[in-house]
Structures are given as C-alpha cells and as structure tokens.
Amino acid sequence: LTRLLEHVGGAAPALDAFVTALSLVAQWLLNRRHVETWLAWIVVDQVSVILFWSRGMYLTAGLYAVFLAMCVAGLVAWRRELRGGRP
C-alpha cells in the first residue's frame, strides 16, 4: 500500500497507509462488536488530526478531532454498558 501511495505522489504515504490499514482493522473489530475497536479508532483519529493539520487541511483535521471526541465517548459508553450500566 505504501508503494502505491508513493507511486501516485502521496504527501505522506507511510502515514496514509497506516491510517488506511488500521481503519480496516478497526472496522473489522466494530463489525464483531469488540470494545477494542474504539482504541483503534482513537489512534486512527489522532494520527489523522496530526497528518491533516500538518498539510494545512484544518477543516478536515477539525472533523477528525470531532471523530476523536466521539470515539472517546463511545469507548466510555461501551465500557459502562459492559459493567452493567454502573458509572
């Protein structure tokens, strides 16, 4: 995947490949309802915020910051539910 991104002139092929690969893993975990999916999405969103911000794509970085906040909220909610709804 990294070589393909380098061939098409990607700005940060290694990070793009990492984000893509981890996103696929996170989606697979989500489809199977594993709580670890939230940790994977949190890493994806953190890397994406940094990547997009460094490329001057501030609105996209902001969107991924919102996704990051949603993932943290999702992780907290799923853990709460797994403990039987107790805070």
Contacts in CASP RR format, 6 or more apart in sequence:
PFRMAT RR
TARGET T0000
AUTHOR 0000-0000-0000
METHOD contacts of the structure
MODEL  1
LTRLLEHVGGAAPALDAFVTALSLVAQWLLNRRHVETWLAWIVVDQVSVI
LFWSRGMYLTAGLYAVFLAMCVAGLVAWRRELRGGRP
1 17 0 8 1.000
1 20 0 8 1.000
1 21 0 8 1.000
2 13 0 8 1.000
2 14 0 8 1.000
2 17 0 8 1.000
3 13 0 8 1.000
5 13 0 8 1.000
5 16 0 8 1.000
5 17 0 8 1.000
6 13 0 8 1.000
10 16 0 8 1.000
11 55 0 8 1.000
12 51 0 8 1.000
12 54 0 8 1.000
12 55 0 8 1.000
15 47 0 8 1.000
15 51 0 8 1.000
16 51 0 8 1.000
18 47 0 8 1.000
19 44 0 8 1.000
19 47 0 8 1.000
19 48 0 8 1.000
19 51 0 8 1.000
22 40 0 8 1.000
22 43 0 8 1.000
22 44 0 8 1.000
22 47 0 8 1.000
23 41 0 8 1.000
23 44 0 8 1.000
25 40 0 8 1.000
26 37 0 8 1.000
26 40 0 8 1.000
26 41 0 8 1.000
26 44 0 8 1.000
27 37 0 8 1.000
29 36 0 8 1.000
29 37 0 8 1.000
29 40 0 8 1.000
30 37 0 8 1.000
30 41 0 8 1.000
35 75 0 8 1.000
35 78 0 8 1.000
35 79 0 8 1.000
35 82 0 8 1.000
38 71 0 8 1.000
38 72 0 8 1.000
38 74 0 8 1.000
38 75 0 8 1.000
38 78 0 8 1.000
39 75 0 8 1.000
41 67 0 8 1.000
41 71 0 8 1.000
42 68 0 8 1.000
42 71 0 8 1.000
42 72 0 8 1.000
42 75 0 8 1.000
45 64 0 8 1.000
45 65 0 8 1.000
45 67 0 8 1.000
45 68 0 8 1.000
45 71 0 8 1.000
46 68 0 8 1.000
48 61 0 8 1.000
48 64 0 8 1.000
48 67 0 8 1.000
49 61 0 8 1.000
49 62 0 8 1.000
49 64 0 8 1.000
49 65 0 8 1.000
49 68 0 8 1.000
50 61 0 8 1.000
52 58 0 8 1.000
52 60 0 8 1.000
52 61 0 8 1.000
52 62 0 8 1.000
52 64 0 8 1.000
53 61 0 8 1.000
80 86 0 8 1.000
80 87 0 8 1.000
END
